[in-house]
Amino acid sequence: MSKPVDSAVDSGVSAVRTYIQTHRAAFLDDLAEWLRIPSVSAQPAHAQDVRRSADWLAAKLKETGFPTAEVWQTPGAPAVFAEWPSGDPQAPTVLVYGHHDVQPAAREDGWHTEPFEPVVQGNRLYARGAADDKGQVFFHTLGVRAHLAATGRTTPAVNLKLLIEGEEESGSPHFRALIEERKDRIAADTVIVSDTGMWAEDTPTVCTGMRGLADCEIELRGPDQDIHSGSFGGAVPNPATAAARLVAALHDEHARVAVPGFYEGVTELTDRERELFAELPFDEDSWLRTAKSHAAYGEAGYTTLERIWARPTAEVNGIGGGYQGAGGKTIVPSSALLKLSFRLVAGQDPDRVEEAVRTWVADQIPAGISHTITFGAATRPCLTPLDHPALQSVVRAMGQAFEQRIRFTREGGSGPAADLQDVLAAPVLFLGISVPSDGWHAPNEKVELDLLLKGAETTAYLWGDLAGPPRDAH
C-alpha cells in the first residue's frame, strides 16, 4: 500500500501532466506565432522585429497571468521583464533568464523549410529559435499554469520573475549595464537559466557551470614598412617571427598554459565530480566526428570532458602577417597580428588574467618590436556546488518529470549567466531540455516536443520544491 504522501505526489504529477496535455495544442500554436517573428538581433534590418518579439512576449506573459510584464529599452535591443509575486511573505524569489533574439537564418543556408515558418514533423518542431531560445523560454508559461492548476494556488509558490534578453546572440553588449541599473527590480534568491541543454534524450542532465571568457588582439610592429629580406633579413627583428614565437610559448610540453599566474585561484575538480563526468555515456570517436577533428588533444592528466568543461584554456583564434598572396615575395613584414581567447573556470578573475597576459606578452617581445594588446569585454565563469539546496531542487523536479536519475554536466562555452551571479550575488542554476541534435545556430534548428513539455513539467514541480523545506535529492 502506498503511503499517503506518495498518493499526494502521484496526484500532483497526474494533475500537472493532465494540464500540460490538455493545453499542449494551444501552447504550440502560441509558440509558433512567436517563432514567426524574425528577431535577429545581429541584423539592423530586423531591429523592428526584435522589438515586435519583445512586445509579443510581454503581452503573452500578461495573458499567462503575470501582473507585471514590461519591455525594457537598452541602447540596443529591448529586454522583457515580468513578475508574479507569490503572496506568501516567506516565499523565496526566483529569476528566470533567457533570450528572445535569434541567430540569422535563410532558406539558402541549407534549411529544408522556411526558417521563420514553424513546421511540425513527427515529434519535432523546426524553426529558428525553436530550441535557442524561444522554446525554452516559452515552456515556463505552460509550466507555471500547470503548477497553479495542480496545487490549487492562484499565485506561484515562489516570487517568480523573468528577464528575457534581446541581445544574447549579439554578445549581450548592454546586458551587464542593464542588470546593474535594474538590480533592485531583478533581485532574487536563485537564478534559473533556461538557455542550455541536456546530454541526450535518454540521459537527462543538469548543467552546474559555465566557463568565462577573455579575448585579446595583439598587433606587433617592426620596420616602418615591408623591407627587402635580402638586404635586411637576418639583421633586423621580424614581427611575424615574433608572433610565431609568442604562439609557440603559449603552452608548455604538457599543453598547460605557460602564462605565469594564469591558474591562480582555479577551483579544482573534486573526485566526486570526476566520477560523475565519467559516468556519462561519452564516446570520443563520435565526439571527434562532431568536432570535425582527427585527434583529441589537451592538458595532460584530464579527460576530454574535463578539459572542455572544467579546465581553463588558451586558444589562437587567428594569426597573420606579411605576404599572403600567390607566389613568393621576399620581405621582412612590417607587422603581424594575433587573436587569442582564454576560457576561464570558477575561481579565475578575468582582470587578473588580463594583467598576467599583458605582462607575459611584454616579456616575450624582443627589442625592436613594439606591440599593442587590446582586450574585449570579459565574461566571468560561474559554478554552483553539487550540494547547493537550490541545485538539489532542480534535480528533484527534473527527476520527477523524467522519472529517472538526473546526471550532471558543465558547459564549455560562456554566457551572461555569470553576470547575473556576480551582480545579484545569487546561485545560478541551469534548466534546459535541448539536445545536441537540435542544431543551435545551424540550418534546420528544431526542438523535440516531448522534451519541451518535460521542461514545462519540470518547472511545474520546481516552484513548490524551491519554496519548501530542504530535502535530499536522489
C-alpha positions in Angstrom: 0.0 0.0 0.0 1.3 3.4 -0.9 2.0 5.9 1.8 -0.4 9.0 1.9 2.5 11.3 0.9 3.1 9.1 -2.2 -0.5 9.3 -3.1 -0.4 13.0 -2.9 2.7 13.1 -5.0 1.1 10.8 -7.6 -2.0 13.0 -7.6 0.1 16.1 -8.2 2.1 14.6 -11.0 -1.1 13.4 -12.7 -2.7 16.9 -12.4 0.4 18.5 -13.9 0.6 16.1 -16.8 -3.1 16.3 -17.5 -3.0 20.1 -17.6 0.0 20.1 -19.9 -1.5 17.6 -22.3 -4.8 19.4 -22.3 -3.1 22.7 -23.2 -0.4 21.3 -25.5 -2.0 22.3 -28.8 -2.7 25.9 -27.7 0.8 26.2 -26.2 2.4 25.1 -29.5 0.2 27.4 -31.5 1.3 30.3 -29.4 5.0 29.3 -29.7 4.7 29.0 -33.5 3.3 32.5 -33.6 6.3 33.8 -31.7 8.7 31.9 -33.8 7.4 33.6 -36.9 8.8 36.8 -35.7 12.4 37.0 -37.2 14.0 38.6 -34.1 17.6 38.6 -35.4 19.5 41.0 -33.2 22.7 40.9 -35.2 21.0 42.4 -38.3 19.9 46.0 -38.2 17.2 45.3 -40.8 15.4 43.2 -38.1 15.6 45.8 -35.3 11.8 46.3 -35.5 11.2 42.5 -35.5 13.2 42.2 -32.3 11.0 45.0 -30.8 7.9 43.2 -32.0 9.2 40.0 -30.4 9.6 41.7 -27.1 6.1 43.3 -27.3 4.6 39.9 -28.2 6.2 38.2 -25.3 5.2 40.9 -22.8 1.6 40.7 -23.9 1.6 36.9 -23.7 3.1 36.9 -20.2 0.3 39.2 -19.1 -2.2 36.8 -20.7 -0.5 33.9 -18.8 -1.2 35.7 -15.5 1.9 37.8 -14.7 0.5 41.0 -13.3 3.7 42.9 -14.3 5.2 42.5 -17.8 7.4 45.3 -19.2 9.6 45.9 -22.2 12.9 47.4 -21.0 14.8 49.5 -23.5 18.5 49.3 -23.8 20.9 51.2 -26.2 20.5 48.1 -28.4 17.6 45.6 -28.4 14.9 45.5 -25.8 14.6 43.0 -22.9 11.4 41.8 -21.3 10.8 41.7 -17.5 7.9 40.1 -15.8 7.0 39.5 -12.2 4.4 37.4 -10.4 4.5 37.7 -6.6 3.7 34.7 -4.5 1.6 36.4 -1.9 3.5 34.3 0.7 5.8 36.6 2.7 8.2 33.7 3.3 8.4 32.7 -0.3 11.8 32.8 -2.0 12.3 34.9 -5.1 13.4 33.2 -8.4 14.6 34.9 -11.5 14.4 33.0 -14.8 16.8 34.2 -17.6 16.5 33.5 -21.3 16.6 35.4 -24.5 14.2 36.2 -27.3 16.6 37.1 -30.1 17.8 34.5 -32.6 20.6 33.8 -35.0 20.3 34.8 -38.6 18.7 32.2 -40.9 17.8 32.0 -44.6 16.4 29.1 -46.7 19.5 29.2 -48.9 21.7 28.4 -45.9 20.6 24.8 -46.2 17.2 24.8 -44.5 14.7 22.2 -45.7 11.8 24.6 -44.8 11.4 28.3 -44.3 13.3 29.1 -41.0 10.7 31.5 -39.7 7.7 29.4 -40.7 7.5 26.7 -38.0 6.8 23.2 -39.2 6.0 20.1 -37.1 7.4 16.9 -38.5 6.7 13.9 -36.3 7.6 14.9 -32.8 9.8 17.7 -33.8 9.2 21.4 -34.3 11.5 23.0 -36.9 12.1 26.8 -36.8 14.9 29.3 -36.0 14.6 29.8 -32.2 12.7 26.6 -31.6 15.4 25.5 -29.1 17.6 28.5 -28.8 15.9 30.1 -27.0 12.3 30.9 -27.6 11.1 27.3 -27.0 12.9 27.1 -23.7 11.7 30.5 -22.6 8.1 29.7 -23.5 7.8 26.4 -21.7 7.8 28.5 -18.5 4.4 29.9 -19.3 2.9 26.4 -19.6 4.8 25.3 -16.5 3.6 28.0 -14.2 0.0 27.5 -15.3 0.3 23.7 -14.7 1.9 24.5 -11.3 -1.2 26.6 -10.3 -3.7 24.0 -11.6 -2.1 21.1 -9.8 -1.7 23.0 -6.4 -4.9 25.0 -6.5 -2.9 28.1 -5.9 -3.8 31.5 -7.5 -0.2 32.7 -7.4 3.1 30.8 -7.7 4.7 29.2 -4.7 7.7 31.5 -5.3 8.0 35.1 -6.2 8.6 34.5 -9.9 10.5 36.9 -12.1 11.5 36.6 -15.8 14.2 38.5 -17.5 14.3 37.7 -21.2 17.2 39.4 -23.1 17.1 40.7 -26.6 20.8 40.7 -27.5 22.3 37.4 -26.4 23.0 36.3 -29.9 24.9 39.5 -30.4 27.2 39.0 -27.4 24.9 40.7 -24.7 26.7 44.1 -25.1 24.3 46.0 -22.9 23.3 43.3 -20.5 25.6 44.0 -17.7 24.7 47.6 -17.6 21.0 46.7 -17.7 21.1 44.4 -14.7 23.3 46.8 -12.7 20.8 49.6 -13.4 17.8 47.4 -12.6 19.4 45.4 -9.8 16.6 46.2 -7.3 13.9 45.0 -9.7 15.5 41.7 -10.6 16.9 40.9 -7.1 16.4 37.2 -6.4 17.5 34.3 -4.2 18.0 32.0 -7.1 18.6 32.4 -10.8 17.3 29.8 -13.3 18.9 29.9 -16.7 16.9 28.2 -19.5 19.3 28.7 -22.3 21.1 25.4 -22.2 20.6 21.7 -22.9 20.9 18.1 -21.8 23.4 15.4 -22.6 20.9 13.3 -24.7 17.2 12.5 -24.9 17.7 9.3 -22.8 20.2 10.9 -20.5 18.6 14.0 -18.8 21.2 16.2 -17.1 21.6 19.4 -15.2 24.4 21.8 -16.0 26.3 23.1 -13.0 28.5 25.8 -14.5 29.8 27.7 -17.5 33.3 28.9 -18.3 34.1 32.5 -18.6 35.9 34.2 -21.5 38.6 36.8 -22.1 39.9 37.6 -25.5 42.5 39.9 -27.0 44.1 41.1 -30.2 47.9 41.7 -30.3 49.5 43.8 -33.0 53.2 43.5 -33.5 55.1 46.2 -35.4 58.7 46.1 -36.7 60.1 48.1 -39.6 58.1 51.1 -40.6 57.3 49.4 -43.9 57.8 46.0 -45.6 61.5 45.7 -46.5 63.7 43.5 -48.7 64.7 40.3 -46.9 67.9 40.0 -48.9 69.1 43.5 -47.9 67.8 43.5 -44.4 66.7 40.0 -43.4 68.6 38.4 -40.5 69.8 41.8 -39.4 66.5 43.3 -38.1 63.7 41.8 -35.9 60.8 40.2 -37.8 57.3 40.8 -36.3 55.9 37.7 -38.0 58.7 35.6 -36.3 58.0 37.3 -33.0 54.3 36.3 -33.4 55.2 32.7 -34.2 57.5 32.6 -31.1 54.7 34.1 -29.0 52.3 31.4 -30.1 54.8 28.6 -29.6 55.5 29.8 -26.0 51.8 29.9 -25.0 51.7 26.3 -23.8 54.3 24.0 -22.2 55.0 20.4 -23.2 52.0 19.2 -21.2 49.6 21.6 -23.0 49.3 23.7 -19.9 49.0 27.5 -20.4 52.5 28.9 -19.8 51.4 32.4 -18.7 52.7 32.9 -15.1 49.7 33.3 -12.8 47.2 32.1 -15.3 45.9 29.3 -13.0 45.8 31.4 -9.9 42.5 30.7 -8.0 41.3 27.9 -10.2 38.7 25.8 -8.5 39.9 22.2 -9.0 37.6 19.3 -9.8 36.7 17.2 -6.9 37.0 13.4 -7.1 33.2 13.2 -7.0 32.8 15.5 -9.9 35.3 13.5 -11.9 33.3 10.3 -11.1 30.1 11.9 -12.2 31.6 13.1 -15.5 33.0 9.6 -16.1 29.5 8.1 -15.7 28.2 9.9 -18.8 28.0 7.8 -21.9 30.7 9.7 -23.7 32.1 8.2 -27.0 35.2 10.1 -28.0 35.2 8.8 -31.6 31.7 10.2 -32.1 32.6 13.4 -30.4 35.6 13.8 -32.7 33.3 13.3 -35.7 31.1 16.1 -34.4 34.1 18.3 -33.8 35.3 17.5 -37.4 38.7 16.8 -35.8 41.0 13.8 -36.2 42.5 13.5 -32.7 41.9 14.6 -29.1 44.4 16.9 -27.5 44.8 18.9 -24.4 46.1 19.4 -20.9 47.8 16.3 -19.6 46.1 14.5 -16.7 42.5 15.3 -17.7 39.8 13.6 -19.8 38.2 15.3 -22.8 35.1 16.2 -20.9 37.2 17.6 -18.0 39.2 19.7 -20.5 36.2 21.3 -22.1 34.0 21.8 -19.0 36.3 22.4 -16.1 39.8 23.5 -17.2 40.9 26.9 -18.4 42.3 27.2 -21.9 44.2 29.5 -24.2 43.5 29.3 -28.0 45.0 31.0 -31.0 41.9 32.2 -32.9 43.9 33.9 -35.7 47.4 34.6 -36.8 48.7 36.7 -39.7 51.4 38.9 -41.1 53.4 39.5 -44.2 52.6 38.4 -47.7 49.7 36.1 -48.2 49.2 36.1 -52.0 50.2 33.6 -54.6 53.9 33.0 -55.3 56.8 34.5 -53.3 57.5 37.9 -52.0 60.8 38.1 -50.1 60.2 40.6 -47.4 60.5 41.3 -43.8 56.9 42.3 -43.0 56.3 45.5 -41.1 53.6 44.0 -38.8 51.9 40.8 -37.6 48.6 40.2 -35.8 47.4 37.6 -33.2 44.0 36.9 -31.9 43.8 34.9 -28.6 41.0 33.8 -26.4 41.1 32.4 -22.9 38.3 30.2 -21.4 38.2 30.7 -17.7 36.8 28.5 -14.9 35.5 29.2 -11.4 38.0 30.9 -9.2 39.7 32.8 -12.0 39.4 36.6 -12.2 39.3 38.0 -15.7 41.0 41.2 -14.6 43.9 39.2 -13.1 44.1 37.0 -16.2 44.3 40.1 -18.4 47.1 41.6 -16.3 49.0 38.3 -16.4 48.7 38.0 -20.2 49.8 41.7 -20.7 52.9 41.1 -18.5 53.7 37.8 -20.2 53.4 39.3 -23.7 55.6 42.3 -22.9 58.3 39.9 -21.5 58.2 37.8 -24.7 58.6 40.7 -27.2 62.1 41.2 -28.5 63.8 44.6 -28.8 62.9 46.4 -31.9 59.4 45.1 -31.9 56.6 47.3 -30.5 53.2 45.9 -29.7 49.6 46.9 -28.8 47.3 44.5 -26.9 43.6 45.1 -26.8 41.2 43.1 -24.7 37.4 42.8 -25.3 34.8 42.8 -22.6 35.3 39.7 -20.4 32.7 37.1 -19.3 33.1 35.7 -15.8 32.8 32.0 -15.1 30.1 30.6 -12.8 29.8 27.3 -10.9 27.1 26.0 -8.5 28.3 23.4 -6.0 26.7 19.9 -6.3 25.4 20.1 -2.8 23.7 23.5 -3.1 20.0 23.2 -1.9 18.6 25.1 -5.0 20.5 22.8 -7.3 19.0 19.8 -5.5 15.6 21.3 -6.1 16.2 21.4 -9.8 17.5 17.8 -9.7 14.4 16.6 -7.8 12.0 18.4 -10.1 13.7 17.2 -13.2 13.8 13.6 -11.9 10.1 13.7 -11.1 9.4 14.8 -14.7 11.7 12.4 -16.5 11.2 9.6 -14.0 14.9 8.7 -14.0 18.2 9.6 -12.4 19.5 13.1 -13.3 23.2 13.4 -14.1 25.5 16.4 -14.2 27.4 18.3 -16.8 29.0 21.7 -17.3 29.1 24.0 -20.3 32.4 24.6 -22.1 31.1 27.8 -23.6 30.4 31.2 -22.0 27.4 33.4 -21.5 25.8 36.2 -19.4 24.8 33.9 -16.6 27.9 34.8 -14.6 26.9 38.5 -14.8 23.7 37.6 -13.0 25.6 35.6 -10.4 28.0 38.4 -9.9 25.5 41.3 -9.8 22.8 39.6 -7.8 25.1 37.5 -5.5 22.7 34.6 -6.1 23.4 31.0 -7.3 22.8 30.3 -10.9 21.1 27.0 -11.9 20.7 25.7 -15.4 17.4 24.2 -16.6 17.4 23.3 -20.2 15.9 20.5 -22.3 17.6 20.9 -25.6 19.7 18.1 -27.0 22.8 18.3 -29.3 20.9 17.3 -32.4 18.7 20.4 -32.1 21.2 22.3 -34.2 21.6 25.6 -32.5 22.8 28.3 -34.9 22.7 25.8 -37.7 20.2 25.2 -40.6 17.1 23.1 -39.6 17.1 24.0 -35.9 14.5 22.0 -34.1 13.2 21.1 -30.7 11.9 17.7 -29.5 8.3 18.3 -28.5 8.3 15.7 -25.8 11.3 17.3 -24.2 9.8 20.7 -24.5 6.8 19.5 -22.5 9.1 17.9 -20.0 10.7 21.3 -19.4 7.3 22.7 -18.6 6.5 19.8 -16.3 9.9 20.3 -14.5 9.1 23.9 -13.7 5.6 22.9 -12.5 7.3 20.9 -9.8 10.2 23.2 -9.2 8.5 26.2 -7.8 6.9 24.2 -5.0 10.2 22.4 -4.2 12.1 25.7 -4.0 9.5 27.1 -1.7 9.5 24.0 0.6 12.0 22.8 3.2 15.3 21.4 2.0 15.4 17.7 1.3 17.8 15.2 0.0 17.9 14.7 -3.8 18.1 11.1 -5.2 
